[in-house]
Every structure is written in structure tokens, then in C-alpha cells.
Amino acid sequence: MSGMIGRRQRRSAQGDVIKEPALTPRQWGYEFQDLWPSRDSELHFRACVRIEWEVLGEFAGTDSRVAVSMWVQLIAEKMAGEATVLRREATENAINHELAIRLPHEDGSVRVLRASVTLDVEEGVLEQAERRLAMRRQLELDNLTRQQSSAQVAFMREEILRDPVNARLHWLLRNPTSEIADEGTWLELVGQASMWSNDSRWVHVAHLVEKFLSGLSVENRRDLLGVLKKVFAGYGGEDLAAEIPDEWGRDDE
């Protein structure tokens, strides 16, 4: 009897020391497909996502699947939304690189071990994106052409056609081998340039007269021009008086 009691006591003592071995982490895998919007309006990537993770505690496997899927999507879908479908391969590489540098990712009872994304673009979606790109490029080219034309017109009006000297100089610069581009022509242009300079007194007076007339009403301009004709004629300038117009301003005034 005493031997039996001793054996029972030894087994009881051993039970207090020996414990259940720790549970090994449970590994899970999941793969799903989704449509992710790109930066191209209404054009999407087709995404295939593969994830492997460990459940570290009592977290249910199905619950952990939702957690790890959301973690990957928050990263990858945002990056896809900032890219064009025309750069599918580059976008895929960027997403997988970003996921790789974040792994392993542990959040509570879940540790993500591996995560990767494969992107695909349907042929029709790709063709539509290429057409949009071609249209944008053509629009940019048209805008550039209009800006260049406007700049050329402004330059012609403000510089080349500002006075006869600028116009002639421009023509001679474009035609340097012309027979009229001789020494006499250049000397004449030098004299005309001095005459048409903004520092010339007659140009200054002409600007003042033009500014004064532009500020008058149509009737007052007509009256003043009539007075000038009489003044010119009174001082012996009948020919000059005949050249003074009857109206001053735009034809629609």
C-alpha cells in the first residue's frame, strides 16, 4: 500500500511540472482579384493579390484574412490610383517594392510574411488610354502653336510694323543678299531710324496729338480736324490740309 501511494504522489508531482507544448504559429494563404481605379478617369487595373501570414494567437483564420487583405489594399490600391494604366509594369514593380520593404508586418495577432500584387490591363482599356494620351498631346501642341502664333503677331505689331524703318530692317535681315541691301540703302535707313526714334521731337508731338484726339468725342474730333485744315491752309499748306482726314478713329465709331 505504501508503494502505491508513493507512485501516485510522484505522478502528481510530475503533472505539476510537465505542460502542454506551445502551439506553433498557424500559417495561412489567400489569393483574390479586384479592380483598382487608376489616375485615368474610369480606367482600371485588374489586380491579383497573394498573401501569406501567420496567426500568432487565438485570432480566427477568417478574421485574420480580412485584416491582412485590408492592410495590403490600403497600400497597393492607393499607389495604383496615382498611376496611369499605360505604366502597368512600372506600377506593379513599385507596389511590390513598397510591400517588400514593409515585410514582415505584425499587427496584434497577425504577422504578414509575404504579399505580392500582379497587375493587368484589358486591351480595350489600354487602347482607350492611348487615345486619351494622343488627344492630350495634340491639344498641348495646338495650344503651343496658338501661343507661338500670338507671340509672333504681337512681335510683328509692336516691333516690326511699329514704323517703316523697323519693317525695312526686318525685310533686309531676312534677305541679306538682296540687291537693294547696298551701302546707300543702309545709310538711308540710318537717317530714317533717327527720324523715327522715340526721342525725335516730331514723334513726341505726334503721340501727344494722337492721345489728345483719342480722348475726344467723335464730333469734337471732327471739329478739331476741320480747324487744323484751316490753320494749315492759312499758313500756305493747302496740300498738307488736303491730306488731313475728315474722321479720326476706328471705322466702326
C-alpha positions as CSV (number, residue, x, y, z in Angstrom):
1,M,0.0,0.0,0.0
2,S,2.7,2.5,0.9
3,G,4.4,1.8,-2.5
4,M,1.2,2.5,-4.4
5,I,0.8,5.8,-2.6
6,G,4.4,6.8,-3.4
7,R,3.9,6.2,-7.1
8,R,0.7,8.3,-7.2
9,Q,2.5,11.1,-5.4
10,R,5.3,11.0,-7.9
11,R,2.9,11.1,-10.9
12,S,1.0,14.1,-9.3
13,A,4.3,16.0,-8.8
14,Q,5.3,15.3,-12.4
15,G,1.9,16.7,-13.6
16,D,2.6,20.0,-11.9
17,V,5.9,20.4,-13.9
18,I,5.1,19.0,-17.4
19,K,3.0,21.4,-19.5
20,E,1.4,21.2,-22.9
21,P,3.9,22.2,-25.7
22,A,3.4,25.8,-27.0
23,L,1.3,26.0,-30.1
24,T,3.2,26.7,-33.3
25,P,2.1,29.7,-35.3
26,R,-0.7,28.8,-37.8
27,Q,0.1,29.8,-41.3
28,W,-2.5,30.9,-43.9
29,G,-2.5,31.8,-47.5
30,Y,-5.1,33.8,-49.6
31,E,-5.4,35.0,-53.2
32,F,-8.0,37.3,-54.6
33,Q,-8.7,39.5,-57.6
34,D,-10.0,43.1,-57.7
35,L,-10.5,46.1,-59.9
36,W,-8.4,49.1,-58.8
37,P,-9.0,52.6,-60.2
38,S,-6.1,54.4,-61.9
39,R,-5.5,58.1,-62.2
40,D,-7.1,57.8,-65.7
41,S,-10.8,58.6,-65.2
42,E,-12.9,55.4,-65.3
43,L,-10.0,53.2,-66.4
44,H,-9.0,50.4,-64.0
45,F,-6.2,47.9,-63.3
46,R,-7.1,44.3,-62.8
47,A,-5.2,43.2,-59.7
48,C,-4.4,39.7,-58.4
49,V,-3.2,39.8,-54.8
50,R,-1.4,36.9,-53.0
51,I,-0.8,37.0,-49.2
52,E,0.8,34.6,-46.7
53,W,0.6,35.2,-43.0
54,E,0.7,33.7,-39.5
55,V,-1.9,33.8,-36.8
56,L,0.0,34.2,-33.6
57,G,-2.8,33.9,-31.0
58,E,-6.3,32.8,-30.8
59,F,-7.3,35.1,-33.7
60,A,-9.6,33.1,-36.1
61,G,-8.2,32.5,-39.5
62,T,-11.1,34.0,-41.4
63,D,-10.9,37.2,-39.3
64,S,-7.2,37.4,-39.9
65,R,-7.7,37.2,-43.6
66,V,-9.8,40.3,-43.6
67,A,-7.1,42.1,-41.6
68,V,-4.2,41.2,-43.8
69,S,-6.2,41.9,-47.0
70,M,-7.1,45.4,-45.8
71,W,-3.5,46.1,-45.0
72,V,-2.3,45.2,-48.5
73,Q,-5.1,47.0,-50.2
74,L,-4.6,50.2,-48.3
75,I,-1.0,50.4,-49.6
76,A,-1.4,48.9,-53.1
77,E,-4.7,50.4,-54.2
78,K,-3.6,53.9,-53.2
79,M,-0.4,53.6,-55.3
80,A,-2.4,52.2,-58.3
81,G,-4.8,55.2,-58.0
82,E,-1.9,57.6,-58.5
83,A,-0.6,55.8,-61.7
84,T,-1.7,55.6,-65.3
85,V,-2.7,52.2,-66.8
86,L,-0.1,52.9,-69.5
87,R,2.6,52.3,-67.0
88,R,1.3,48.9,-65.7
89,E,4.7,47.2,-65.3
90,A,6.3,50.1,-63.5
91,T,3.3,50.5,-61.2
92,E,3.4,46.8,-60.3
93,N,7.1,46.9,-59.5
94,A,6.6,50.0,-57.3
95,I,3.8,48.4,-55.4
96,N,5.7,45.1,-54.8
97,H,8.8,47.0,-53.8
98,E,6.8,49.0,-51.2
99,L,5.2,45.9,-49.8
100,A,8.6,44.1,-49.6
101,I,10.2,46.8,-47.6
102,R,7.3,46.7,-45.1
103,L,7.5,42.9,-44.5
104,P,7.3,41.2,-42.2
105,H,4.4,43.2,-40.9
106,E,3.0,42.4,-37.5
107,D,-0.3,43.8,-36.2
108,G,-1.6,42.2,-33.0
109,S,-2.1,38.5,-33.5
110,V,-1.2,38.6,-37.2
111,R,2.2,38.6,-38.9
112,V,2.2,39.1,-42.7
113,L,5.1,37.1,-44.2
114,R,4.7,37.6,-47.9
115,A,2.5,39.8,-50.1
116,S,2.6,40.4,-53.8
117,V,0.5,42.0,-56.5
118,T,0.2,41.3,-60.2
119,L,-1.5,44.0,-62.4
120,D,-3.1,43.6,-65.7
121,V,-4.9,45.9,-68.1
122,E,-7.5,44.9,-70.6
123,E,-6.8,45.6,-74.2
124,G,-9.8,47.8,-74.6
125,V,-8.8,49.8,-71.6
126,L,-5.2,50.2,-72.9
127,E,-6.4,51.4,-76.3
128,Q,-8.7,54.0,-74.7
129,A,-5.8,55.3,-72.5
130,E,-3.6,55.6,-75.6
131,R,-6.3,57.5,-77.4
132,R,-6.7,59.9,-74.5
133,L,-2.9,60.4,-74.3
134,A,-2.7,61.2,-78.1
135,M,-5.6,63.7,-77.7
136,R,-3.9,65.4,-74.8
137,R,-0.6,65.7,-76.7
138,Q,-2.4,67.1,-79.7
139,L,-4.3,69.6,-77.5
140,E,-1.0,70.7,-75.9
141,L,0.6,71.0,-79.4
142,D,-2.4,73.1,-80.6
143,N,-2.1,75.3,-77.5
144,L,1.6,75.8,-78.1
145,T,1.0,76.6,-81.8
146,R,-1.6,79.2,-80.8
147,Q,0.7,80.8,-78.2
148,Q,3.6,80.9,-80.7
149,S,1.3,82.5,-83.4
150,S,0.0,85.1,-80.9
151,A,3.6,85.9,-79.8
152,Q,4.6,86.3,-83.5
153,V,1.7,88.5,-84.2
154,A,2.4,90.7,-81.2
155,F,6.0,91.0,-82.1
156,M,5.1,92.0,-85.7
157,R,2.7,94.7,-84.5
158,E,4.8,96.0,-81.6
159,E,8.2,95.8,-83.1
160,I,8.4,95.2,-86.9
161,L,5.4,97.2,-88.0
162,R,5.8,99.9,-85.4
163,D,7.4,102.2,-88.1
164,P,8.6,101.9,-91.7
165,V,12.3,101.7,-90.6
166,N,11.7,98.5,-88.5
167,A,9.7,96.9,-91.3
168,R,12.5,97.6,-93.8
169,L,15.2,96.4,-91.5
170,H,13.3,93.2,-90.8
171,W,13.0,92.6,-94.5
172,L,16.7,93.2,-95.1
173,L,17.7,90.9,-92.3
174,R,15.5,88.2,-93.9
175,N,17.0,89.0,-97.4
176,P,20.7,89.9,-96.8
177,T,21.7,89.1,-100.4
178,S,19.1,91.4,-101.9
179,E,20.4,93.9,-104.5
180,I,18.8,96.8,-102.6
181,A,20.8,96.0,-99.5
182,D,23.6,98.3,-100.6
183,E,25.5,101.0,-98.8
184,G,23.1,103.7,-99.9
185,T,20.1,101.8,-98.5
186,W,21.8,101.3,-95.2
187,L,22.7,105.0,-94.9
188,E,19.1,105.9,-95.8
189,L,17.9,103.6,-93.0
190,V,20.2,105.1,-90.5
191,G,18.7,108.5,-91.3
192,Q,15.2,107.2,-91.1
193,A,15.9,105.4,-87.9
194,S,17.0,108.7,-86.3
195,M,13.9,110.4,-87.6
196,W,11.5,107.7,-86.3
197,S,13.2,107.4,-82.9
198,N,11.0,107.9,-79.9
199,D,13.4,110.7,-78.9
200,S,12.5,112.6,-82.0
201,R,10.5,115.8,-81.3
202,W,8.0,115.2,-84.1
203,V,7.3,111.7,-82.8
204,H,6.7,113.0,-79.4
205,V,4.3,115.7,-80.7
206,A,2.5,113.1,-82.9
207,H,2.0,110.9,-79.8
208,L,0.5,113.9,-77.9
209,V,-1.8,114.8,-80.7
210,E,-3.0,111.2,-81.1
211,K,-3.5,110.9,-77.3
212,F,-5.5,114.1,-77.2
213,L,-7.7,113.3,-80.2
214,S,-8.4,109.8,-78.9
215,G,-9.8,111.3,-75.7
216,L,-12.4,113.4,-77.6
217,S,-15.8,112.5,-78.8
218,V,-16.4,111.8,-82.5
219,E,-18.0,115.2,-83.0
220,N,-15.2,117.1,-81.2
221,R,-12.5,115.2,-83.2
222,R,-14.2,116.1,-86.4
223,D,-14.4,119.8,-85.4
224,L,-10.7,119.9,-84.4
225,L,-9.6,118.3,-87.6
226,G,-11.6,120.9,-89.5
227,V,-9.8,123.6,-87.5
228,L,-6.4,122.1,-88.4
229,K,-7.3,122.1,-92.1
230,K,-8.0,125.8,-91.9
231,V,-4.8,126.5,-90.0
232,F,-2.7,124.6,-92.5
233,A,-4.3,126.3,-95.4
234,G,-4.0,129.7,-93.7
235,Y,-0.2,129.3,-93.5
236,G,0.1,128.2,-97.1
237,G,0.0,124.5,-96.6
238,E,-3.0,123.7,-98.8
239,D,-1.5,120.4,-99.8
240,L,-1.0,119.3,-96.3
241,A,-4.5,120.5,-95.3
242,A,-5.9,118.2,-98.1
243,E,-4.2,115.2,-96.5
244,I,-5.8,115.7,-93.1
245,P,-8.6,113.2,-92.8
246,D,-12.2,114.2,-92.0
247,E,-12.5,111.5,-89.3
248,W,-10.2,110.2,-86.6
249,G,-10.5,106.8,-85.0
250,R,-11.8,103.4,-85.9
251,D,-14.1,102.9,-88.8
252,D,-16.9,101.5,-86.5
253,E,-17.0,104.6,-84.4
